[in-house]
Amino acid sequence: MRATAILWSRSGMSTRVPSKRKAMLRNMVSSLFEHERIETTLPKAKAAQVYAERMITLGKKGSLDNRRKAAAFVRTETLVHKIFHELAARYATRPGGCTRVVRTRRRYGDNAQMAFLELVDRPGAELPPPRCVSPSCCRCRWLRCAAE
């Protein structure tokens, strides 16, 4: 069994068709670089984090071959330019860990754990407000805290 198959079985996304899974991750990473913060389910965020880190590492190396690899994954030339110029300069001194996963809430309907996948040190970065854990001051677990 390859290492990628083990990664997918641990992340809870092993039931997807591999081509559709790859397309979904490419779209998520492209959206992450475009908006610098996305909200998705926790297993998808953890899986996309690996590919986002790889793209930033390719941008920091900066060769033509790495630019072509990034263009094959991201597909949009403006995002490739952003990876190799803006993000590479922003994370030049950082050895790794350019993205973070922040758990946010449970999704109404299927109770899936949601999370933000975001770039570290982005301009205008603020974390989501903390959730209230005390059930006595919350009307419902899906609504905002009444104490706020």
Secondary structure, DSSP 8 states (H G I E B T S, - for coil): --HHHHHHHHHT-TTS-HHHHHHHHHHHHHHHHHHSEEEEEHHHHHHHHHHHHHHHHHHHH--HHHHHHHHHHH--HHHHHIIIIIIHHHTSS--S--EEEEEEEE-TTT--EEEEEEETT-TT----------TTS-S-TTS--TT-
